[in-house]
Amino acid sequence: MPFEQFVIAIVGIIFGTGLIGFAVARVTGLIKMWMQHRFDKSGSNEDLKHVYREFRKFQKNVDRRLQNLEAIIAEDDEAEKSREPEQKTRKSIEAHQETIDIEHREQREDPEKSSESGNLRNMLRS
């Protein structure tokens, strides 16, 4: 075995051993912490009360924001309902103007074709 391969193998073994040692140390640290927390119940009740208090505060904030959003949406809906008749009349006027413009263009292009197509339109409308 050449010297370079031997050095690479030794460095790999050392690195692998260090990595495995680090992983084992972290796992045992987590197990120790879990065991201490499991047997130490004195602080957990206070922690739960604190978590509950924070959760209630968060819930109140969310409820308040939700009510504000619902009020804004309700105002927008009322505004849209009041605008709706205006928009319908505008749309009908615009549609009527477009049909008049189309009929005028057709009459300018060819009077015979426009009268025939106009009669056809009148028959289709009724």
ABEGO torsion letter per residue (X at the ends): XBAAAAAAAAAAAAAAAAAAAAAAAAAAAAAAAAAAAAABAAAAAAAAAAAAAAAAAAAAAAAAAAAAAAAAAAAAAAAAAAAAAAAAAAAAAAAAAAAAAAAAAAAAABAAAAAAAAAAAAAAAX
